[in-house]
Amino acid sequence: MRTPPSRGRSHPRSRPLDISWAAPKTKGMKRAHSITLSALSVCLACAGNPTLTHEPEQVRHVQAAAGHGQATKPLVGPSSGQPVETAPPNVPEFKPAFAQQTRAPGVHTHTPFKVIELAAGFANPWGLAFLPDGRLLVTEKIVGRLLVLSRDSKQRLAVAAVPRVAGGDQGGLLDVALAPDFNTSQLIYLSYYEPREGGNGLAVVRGRFVDGTSPQLERPQVIFRMQPTLDSTKHAGGRLVFAPDGTLFITLGERSISKGRVQARDLASDLGKIVRILPDGSSPKDNPFVARPGARPEIWTLGHRNVLGAALDAQQRLWVAEMGPRGGDELNLIEPGKDYGWPTIGYGEEYSGEPIHQSTQAPGLEQPVYYWDPVISPGALVIYSGELFPEWKGNFFIAGLSSQALVRLVLKADRVVGEERLLADRSERIRSVVQGPEGALYLLTDGANGKLLKIMP
């Protein structure tokens, strides 16, 4: 998925809040500058007091249809029951398969909240996870650095013995997750682009987190390697989600290039799949394709383009937010053994404007619960279960990259009945979102000067 460059804009604390809702201006991916890691331990402090902002009312914008294969930009609409998205679709001939599959009515958060900037200066941050004592683990993608952030967000320590990564473009160190038994095992799991002969591929490593003034990953062991290896800097997925039974879901992509795209529905390949493994890397015996000759036993679902957002709901069902091409980002409810159709069906087109799909539907292929055209570029997904915001209970929050917003979805009976774009006034690409132990939302912004934000009442 191409994404627009980070604008690198600062937000001085003295600047008045812009109450208009902004839309991204480009679809290109900015090449990150190479960064040399000269030390394993750094200590940084956030200057000044936290930045407090309040969410403005949504202001409607309308843009005429572009046509002629030109990209249309997402625009935020009203919160009066009309769809939030007011820009025309890139592929207007593709119609939803059922009511409210796209452009759900706009909703508005009534609970006042503030946005606190906890820290800045992260180098292309990607993933974050809370340690039991409230400190944060943060990954920096391109340099392949794992940081331990103090509870006051003022000190950062780099963790030693993290594997070397293929950093660049979309590649590098991605997600971080604590083992379900972390309190006793001290194990953490990392996903990353692994350099290999002939290219690279997503890998997952686990190791014992040794805490202290010089933290390190002890006895790192690679437990999963995406196969086959391809020479691509894109679309490897990388989100890690532990299920209540202790199994680990890993989201994967089809590597963007044509050689990988054609493997998205091929059970002999990991490309374009969601896989489910045991903590040691072996495949559970109840995976749907274990007994099928020629199929990779770790595969859980197939037919995905590039899944970066994944989360469990209150029923412990897996939902994913998936990157589409130009048009056709998707929200999917994941069920074992199902085929989600990419590249055979979908709701988007090539970046050139050329068609990808002859149809949006086909027998035996799953429909998305919801889709976006224009895209939001979903970077992460969390399903809110906290107590700080009762009106958000059960709502989906998606980190929007090209949309430069935190996208809130309200669902009822597994259908999207409302959509809201939060934080769009900041004009920052949102890379990640997680729920903190106290019920606040924590976000990472994308780019060479990434920020850690906290949303609380």
PEVENTA-V275227 format. One record per residue. N is the residue number from 1. RES is the residue in three letters. PSI is psi as a letter, one per 40 degrees, with the letter a starting at -180 (999 if undefined). Layout:
# PEVENTA-V275227
n=N res=RES psi=PSI
n=N res=RES psi=PSI
This chain:
# PEVENTA-V275227
n=1 res=MET psi=h
n=2 res=ARG psi=i
n=3 res=THR psi=i
n=4 res=PRO psi=i
n=5 res=PRO psi=i
n=6 res=SER psi=h
n=7 res=ARG psi=e
n=8 res=GLY psi=f
n=9 res=ARG psi=h
n=10 res=SER psi=i
n=11 res=HIS psi=g
n=12 res=PRO psi=i
n=13 res=ARG psi=d
n=14 res=SER psi=e
n=15 res=ARG psi=h
n=16 res=PRO psi=i
n=17 res=LEU psi=h
n=18 res=ASP psi=h
n=19 res=ILE psi=e
n=20 res=SER psi=i
n=21 res=TRP psi=h
n=22 res=ALA psi=i
n=23 res=ALA psi=i
n=24 res=PRO psi=i
n=25 res=LYS psi=e
n=26 res=THR psi=i
n=27 res=LYS psi=e
n=28 res=GLY psi=i
n=29 res=MET psi=h
n=30 res=LYS psi=h
n=31 res=ARG psi=h
n=32 res=ALA psi=i
n=33 res=HIS psi=i
n=34 res=SER psi=h
n=35 res=ILE psi=h
n=36 res=THR psi=h
n=37 res=LEU psi=h
n=38 res=SER psi=e
n=39 res=ALA psi=i
n=40 res=LEU psi=e
n=41 res=SER psi=h
n=42 res=VAL psi=i
n=43 res=CYS psi=h
n=44 res=LEU psi=i
n=45 res=ALA psi=i
n=46 res=CYS psi=h
n=47 res=ALA psi=i
n=48 res=GLY psi=a
n=49 res=ASN psi=i
n=50 res=PRO psi=i
n=51 res=THR psi=h
n=52 res=LEU psi=h
n=53 res=THR psi=i
n=54 res=HIS psi=i
n=55 res=GLU psi=h
n=56 res=PRO psi=i
n=57 res=GLU psi=i
n=58 res=GLN psi=h
n=59 res=VAL psi=h
n=60 res=ARG psi=h
n=61 res=HIS psi=i
n=62 res=VAL psi=h
n=63 res=GLN psi=h
n=64 res=ALA psi=i
n=65 res=ALA psi=h
n=66 res=ALA psi=d
n=67 res=GLY psi=i
n=68 res=HIS psi=f
n=69 res=GLY psi=e
n=70 res=GLN psi=i
n=71 res=ALA psi=i
n=72 res=THR psi=i
n=73 res=LYS psi=i
n=74 res=PRO psi=h
n=75 res=LEU psi=h
n=76 res=VAL psi=h
n=77 res=GLY psi=a
n=78 res=PRO psi=i
n=79 res=SER psi=f
n=80 res=SER psi=f
n=81 res=GLY psi=e
n=82 res=GLN psi=i
n=83 res=PRO psi=i
n=84 res=VAL psi=d
n=85 res=GLU psi=h
n=86 res=THR psi=e
n=87 res=ALA psi=i
n=88 res=PRO psi=i
n=89 res=PRO psi=i
n=90 res=ASN psi=d
n=91 res=VAL psi=g
n=92 res=PRO psi=d
n=93 res=GLU psi=e
n=94 res=PHE psi=h
n=95 res=LYS psi=i
n=96 res=PRO psi=i
n=97 res=ALA psi=d
n=98 res=PHE psi=i
n=99 res=ALA psi=i
n=100 res=GLN psi=f
n=101 res=GLN psi=e
n=102 res=THR psi=i
n=103 res=ARG psi=f
n=104 res=ALA psi=i
n=105 res=PRO psi=i
n=106 res=GLY psi=i
n=107 res=VAL psi=i
n=108 res=HIS psi=h
n=109 res=THR psi=h
n=110 res=HIS psi=d
n=111 res=THR psi=h
n=112 res=PRO psi=i
n=113 res=PHE psi=i
n=114 res=LYS psi=i
n=115 res=VAL psi=h
n=116 res=ILE psi=h
n=117 res=GLU psi=h
n=118 res=LEU psi=d
n=119 res=ALA psi=i
n=120 res=ALA psi=i
n=121 res=GLY psi=e
n=122 res=PHE psi=i
n=123 res=ALA psi=g
n=124 res=ASN psi=g
n=125 res=PRO psi=i
n=126 res=TRP psi=d
n=127 res=GLY psi=i
n=128 res=LEU psi=i
n=129 res=ALA psi=i
n=130 res=PHE psi=h
n=131 res=LEU psi=i
n=132 res=PRO psi=d
n=133 res=ASP psi=e
n=134 res=GLY psi=e
n=135 res=ARG psi=i
n=136 res=LEU psi=i
n=137 res=LEU psi=h
n=138 res=VAL psi=h
n=139 res=THR psi=i
n=140 res=GLU psi=h
n=141 res=LYS psi=c
n=142 res=ILE psi=d
n=143 res=VAL psi=e
n=144 res=GLY psi=f
n=145 res=ARG psi=h
n=146 res=LEU psi=h
n=147 res=LEU psi=i
n=148 res=VAL psi=h
n=149 res=LEU psi=h
n=150 res=SER psi=i
n=151 res=ARG psi=d
n=152 res=ASP psi=e
n=153 res=SER psi=e
n=154 res=LYS psi=d
n=155 res=GLN psi=i
n=156 res=ARG psi=h
n=157 res=LEU psi=h
n=158 res=ALA psi=h
n=159 res=VAL psi=h
n=160 res=ALA psi=i
n=161 res=ALA psi=f
n=162 res=VAL psi=h
n=163 res=PRO psi=i
n=164 res=ARG psi=h
n=165 res=VAL psi=i
n=166 res=ALA psi=g
n=167 res=GLY psi=h
n=168 res=GLY psi=i
n=169 res=ASP psi=b
n=170 res=GLN psi=e
n=171 res=GLY psi=i
n=172 res=GLY psi=a
n=173 res=LEU psi=h
n=174 res=LEU psi=b
n=175 res=ASP psi=i
n=176 res=VAL psi=h
n=177 res=ALA psi=i
n=178 res=LEU psi=i
n=179 res=ALA psi=i
n=180 res=PRO psi=d
n=181 res=ASP psi=f
n=182 res=PHE psi=d
n=183 res=ASN psi=d
n=184 res=THR psi=d
n=185 res=SER psi=d
n=186 res=GLN psi=f
n=187 res=LEU psi=h
n=188 res=ILE psi=i
n=189 res=TYR psi=h
n=190 res=LEU psi=h
n=191 res=SER psi=i
n=192 res=TYR psi=i
n=193 res=TYR psi=h
n=194 res=GLU psi=h
n=195 res=PRO psi=h
n=196 res=ARG psi=i
n=197 res=GLU psi=h
n=198 res=GLY psi=e
n=199 res=GLY psi=b
n=200 res=ASN psi=i
n=201 res=GLY psi=i
n=202 res=LEU psi=h
n=203 res=ALA psi=i
n=204 res=VAL psi=h
n=205 res=VAL psi=i
n=206 res=ARG psi=i
n=207 res=GLY psi=i
n=208 res=ARG psi=h
n=209 res=PHE psi=h
n=210 res=VAL psi=h
n=211 res=ASP psi=i
n=212 res=GLY psi=a
n=213 res=THR psi=e
n=214 res=SER psi=g
n=215 res=PRO psi=i
n=216 res=GLN psi=i
n=217 res=LEU psi=h
n=218 res=GLU psi=h
n=219 res=ARG psi=f
n=220 res=PRO psi=h
n=221 res=GLN psi=h
n=222 res=VAL psi=h
n=223 res=ILE psi=e
n=224 res=PHE psi=h
n=225 res=ARG psi=h
n=226 res=MET psi=h
n=227 res=GLN psi=i
n=228 res=PRO psi=i
n=229 res=THR psi=h
n=230 res=LEU psi=i
n=231 res=ASP psi=g
n=232 res=SER psi=i
n=233 res=THR psi=e
n=234 res=LYS psi=i
n=235 res=HIS psi=f
n=236 res=ALA psi=e
n=237 res=GLY psi=b
n=238 res=GLY psi=e
n=239 res=ARG psi=i
n=240 res=LEU psi=h
n=241 res=VAL psi=h
n=242 res=PHE psi=h
n=243 res=ALA psi=i
n=244 res=PRO psi=d
n=245 res=ASP psi=e
n=246 res=GLY psi=e
n=247 res=THR psi=i
n=248 res=LEU psi=h
n=249 res=PHE psi=h
n=250 res=ILE psi=h
n=251 res=THR psi=h
n=252 res=LEU psi=i
n=253 res=GLY psi=i
n=254 res=GLU psi=e
n=255 res=ARG psi=e
n=256 res=SER psi=d
n=257 res=ILE psi=i
n=258 res=SER psi=d
n=259 res=LYS psi=d
n=260 res=GLY psi=d
n=261 res=ARG psi=d
n=262 res=VAL psi=e
n=263 res=GLN psi=e
n=264 res=ALA psi=d
n=265 res=ARG psi=e
n=266 res=ASP psi=h
n=267 res=LEU psi=e
n=268 res=ALA psi=e
n=269 res=SER psi=i
n=270 res=ASP psi=e
n=271 res=LEU psi=h
n=272 res=GLY psi=f
n=273 res=LYS psi=i
n=274 res=ILE psi=h
n=275 res=VAL psi=i
n=276 res=ARG psi=h
n=277 res=ILE psi=i
n=278 res=LEU psi=i
n=279 res=PRO psi=d
n=280 res=ASP psi=e
n=281 res=GLY psi=e
n=282 res=SER psi=i
n=283 res=SER psi=h
n=284 res=PRO psi=i
n=285 res=LYS psi=e
n=286 res=ASP psi=e
n=287 res=ASN psi=i
n=288 res=PRO psi=d
n=289 res=PHE psi=e
n=290 res=VAL psi=d
n=291 res=ALA psi=e
n=292 res=ARG psi=h
n=293 res=PRO psi=h
n=294 res=GLY psi=e
n=295 res=ALA psi=i
n=296 res=ARG psi=h
n=297 res=PRO psi=e
n=298 res=GLU psi=e
n=299 res=ILE psi=h
n=300 res=TRP psi=d
n=301 res=THR psi=i
n=302 res=LEU psi=i
n=303 res=GLY psi=f
n=304 res=HIS psi=i
n=305 res=ARG psi=c
n=306 res=ASN psi=h
n=307 res=VAL psi=h
n=308 res=LEU psi=d
n=309 res=GLY psi=h
n=310 res=ALA psi=i
n=311 res=ALA psi=i
n=312 res=LEU psi=i
n=313 res=ASP psi=a
n=314 res=ALA psi=d
n=315 res=GLN psi=e
n=316 res=GLN psi=f
n=317 res=ARG psi=i
n=318 res=LEU psi=h
n=319 res=TRP psi=i
n=320 res=VAL psi=i
n=321 res=ALA psi=h
n=322 res=GLU psi=h
n=323 res=MET psi=h
n=324 res=GLY psi=a
n=325 res=PRO psi=b
n=326 res=ARG psi=g
n=327 res=GLY psi=i
n=328 res=GLY psi=f
n=329 res=ASP psi=i
n=330 res=GLU psi=i
n=331 res=LEU psi=h
n=332 res=ASN psi=i
n=333 res=LEU psi=h
n=334 res=ILE psi=h
n=335 res=GLU psi=h
n=336 res=PRO psi=h
n=337 res=GLY psi=e
n=338 res=LYS psi=i
n=339 res=ASP psi=h
n=340 res=TYR psi=e
n=341 res=GLY psi=e
n=342 res=TRP psi=h
n=343 res=PRO psi=e
n=344 res=THR psi=d
n=345 res=ILE psi=i
n=346 res=GLY psi=a
n=347 res=TYR psi=f
n=348 res=GLY psi=a
n=349 res=GLU psi=i
n=350 res=GLU psi=i
n=351 res=TYR psi=d
n=352 res=SER psi=e
n=353 res=GLY psi=e
n=354 res=GLU psi=i
n=355 res=PRO psi=i
n=356 res=ILE psi=d
n=357 res=HIS psi=h
n=358 res=GLN psi=d
n=359 res=SER psi=i
n=360 res=THR psi=e
n=361 res=GLN psi=i
n=362 res=ALA psi=i
n=363 res=PRO psi=h
n=364 res=GLY psi=e
n=365 res=LEU psi=h
n=366 res=GLU psi=i
n=367 res=GLN psi=i
n=368 res=PRO psi=i
n=369 res=VAL psi=d
n=370 res=TYR psi=i
n=371 res=TYR psi=i
n=372 res=TRP psi=h
n=373 res=ASP psi=h
n=374 res=PRO psi=i
n=375 res=VAL psi=i
n=376 res=ILE psi=e
n=377 res=SER psi=g
n=378 res=PRO psi=h
n=379 res=GLY psi=d
n=380 res=ALA psi=i
n=381 res=LEU psi=h
n=382 res=VAL psi=i
n=383 res=ILE psi=h
n=384 res=TYR psi=h
n=385 res=SER psi=e
n=386 res=GLY psi=a
n=387 res=GLU psi=e
n=388 res=LEU psi=d
n=389 res=PHE psi=g
n=390 res=PRO psi=d
n=391 res=GLU psi=e
n=392 res=TRP psi=e
n=393 res=LYS psi=h
n=394 res=GLY psi=e
n=395 res=ASN psi=i
n=396 res=PHE psi=h
n=397 res=PHE psi=h
n=398 res=ILE psi=h
n=399 res=ALA psi=h
n=400 res=GLY psi=h
n=401 res=LEU psi=c
n=402 res=SER psi=d
n=403 res=SER psi=e
n=404 res=GLN psi=f
n=405 res=ALA psi=i
n=406 res=LEU psi=h
n=407 res=VAL psi=h
n=408 res=ARG psi=h
n=409 res=LEU psi=h
n=410 res=VAL psi=h
n=411 res=LEU psi=i
n=412 res=LYS psi=h
n=413 res=ALA psi=f
n=414 res=ASP psi=f
n=415 res=ARG psi=i
n=416 res=VAL psi=h
n=417 res=VAL psi=e
n=418 res=GLY psi=i
n=419 res=GLU psi=i
n=420 res=GLU psi=i
n=421 res=ARG psi=h
n=422 res=LEU psi=i
n=423 res=LEU psi=e
n=424 res=ALA psi=d
n=425 res=ASP psi=e
n=426 res=ARG psi=e
n=427 res=SER psi=f
n=428 res=GLU psi=h
n=429 res=ARG psi=h
n=430 res=ILE psi=h
n=431 res=ARG psi=d
n=432 res=SER psi=i
n=433 res=VAL psi=h
n=434 res=VAL psi=i
n=435 res=GLN psi=h
n=436 res=GLY psi=i
n=437 res=PRO psi=d
n=438 res=GLU psi=e
n=439 res=GLY psi=e
n=440 res=ALA psi=i
n=441 res=LEU psi=h
n=442 res=TYR psi=h
n=443 res=LEU psi=i
n=444 res=LEU psi=h
n=445 res=THR psi=i
n=446 res=ASP psi=i
n=447 res=GLY psi=a
n=448 res=ALA psi=e
n=449 res=ASN psi=g
n=450 res=GLY psi=i
n=451 res=LYS psi=i
n=452 res=LEU psi=h
n=453 res=LEU psi=i
n=454 res=LYS psi=h
n=455 res=ILE psi=h
n=456 res=MET psi=i
n=457 res=PRO psi=999
